[in-house]
Amino acid sequence: MLTLPRIVERQATHYAAVAAEVRIPFGDAIGPRMDAAAGYLDGAGVKDFGPALFKYDVIDMPRLEMQFGFVTPAPVAGNDSVKPGVLPAGKYVTVTYVGPYEDLEQATAVVIGWARLVGVEWDSTGGPDGERFASRFEIYNNGPMDEPDPNKFETEIWIKAKG
């Protein structure tokens, strides 16, 4: 299931994540980076962090520059591998997708197609090394750790628009 795309104003949100350059499919890259982020946050005594966050900084298919981590309730210091960040406030296009992760690429294509149809431009810049986004991310409200049925995985897709 995919909700209809919406344009919303989003508040700035803190997060902590591990950056990596990956190639699609990047499933093997997720576990170690998420474990490092969770381990740092646990060790730093950060309470109530989450949900999980994947941030897409540069897209140059099939190469991606990404960050894997968690939303945090406040800024954190970070360490050598886990860096703090802020998802900027602003106008975003968002949808919620419920279903298995392997269909997320198609759900994102619907968002991009809808934006093109209604004239939304992304807050991004293109270059020889791909498209760099001001803020493009997915929030995983649940997943394999707490929901055994992949058909019930709930993922929010967010892409910052210009303006």
N, C-alpha and C positions, 0 to 999 in steps of 0.2 A: 504494500500500500504506500502511496506517495501523496502527501498533502499538496494542495495547490500552492504555487509559489506566492510569497508575500514580500513586500518591501517594508522593512521595519527599521526604526532607529534603535540601535543597540548601545548600551553603556560599555565603557571600557572594562575589560576583564583581565585579571592577572592569571598567569600560568607559569609553569616550570616544565622544561622539556629538554630532550636530547636531540641535537641536530644531526642529520645524516643525508648524504646523497645516496639515493637508491634508484633501482630500476624496477619497472613493472614486470612481473609481479613482485611485490616487496614483502610478502608475508613473513619470510624468515628474518627480516630486519626488525620486526615489531617487538617481539618478546624481550630480547636483551635490553632494548632502549627503554621500554616501559618499566621493566624491572629496575633499571638504574634510576629512573625518575621516581618511582614509588619508594625505592630504598632510601634515596636521599631525603624525600619528604618525610618518611617515617622517622628516619634518624635525626632529622632537624626538628622533630616534634610538631610538625604542621598537622593540625587537626582538620578533619572534614574537607580534605582535598578531593578533587574529582568533580565532574566525570572526566573520563579519558578524552584526550584531544589529539587529533592529527592536524598539523598546520602545513599547508602547501605553500612554500615560499616562492619556488620557481618551478614552472612546468615546461619541460622540453621533451615531450614524449619520445621514448619511454623513460627518459631520465627525469628524476624529480629531486628537488632540494626540499627536505621536509624537516619537521620537528615532531617528536613523539613525546607526549607527556600528559599533564593533568591541569585542569583549572584549579587555582588556589584561591582561598578566601582573602588573601592579602599578599603583598609583595614578599618574595623570599630572596635569600642571598645567593643561592646556587653554589656550585662547586666547579671543578675542572670540566666535567662533562654535562652536568645539568645546569641549564641557564634559565634565569628568570626572563619573563617577557610580559607584554601587555597587548591584548587584542584591542585595537583602537576603537573608540566610540565612533559611531557614524551610521550611515545608511547602508543596509545590507539587504540582499535577496536571500531568503531562507526557505527551506522545505524540510519536512520531517519524513524520513523513509523508514518503514517497518518491513524488515525482511532480511534475507541472508546478505552478507557482505559482498559476495560475488556480483550482486546486482547494483552496487553503489555507483559504478562507473556509468551505467545507463541512467540512474536517477540523476546524477550530476549532468549528464547530457540533456536531460529534460529541462533542468534549471537554466542551462546555457542557451538552449533553443528558445525557451520562453523569454528570457532577457533580450535576446536578439529580436524576437517578434515585437516586443513592446518598447524597444528602444533604450533599454538600460545598458549603460557602459560600465565596465569594471574599472575599479581603481587599481590599474596595473600598467606596467610599461613593458613593451616588447623589445627584444634585443637579440643578438646573434646566439646567446646562450639560453633563450627561452623567454617566457613571459613571467615577469616578477610581479607578484601580487602584494598589495598593501596589507591585505588580510583575507585569507581564504582558508577555511578550516572545517573539520567535521568534529562534532561532539557526540560521543558514544554514551547514551544514557543507560544502556545496559549492554551485556555481552556474554561471552561464554563463561565468565567467572560466576555470573549470577542468574543466567537464563539459559537452560539447556536447549531450548528450541530456537534454531536460527531464524525461523519464520517470525519470531517475536523480537528480534534485535531492533532497537530503536536508535536511529542515527539522524542527527540534525546536520544539514549541509548549510554553510554560511559563506557568502562571497560579498565582499565590500564593493559597493557601487560608487561611482564618482558623484560628487556633490554633497 
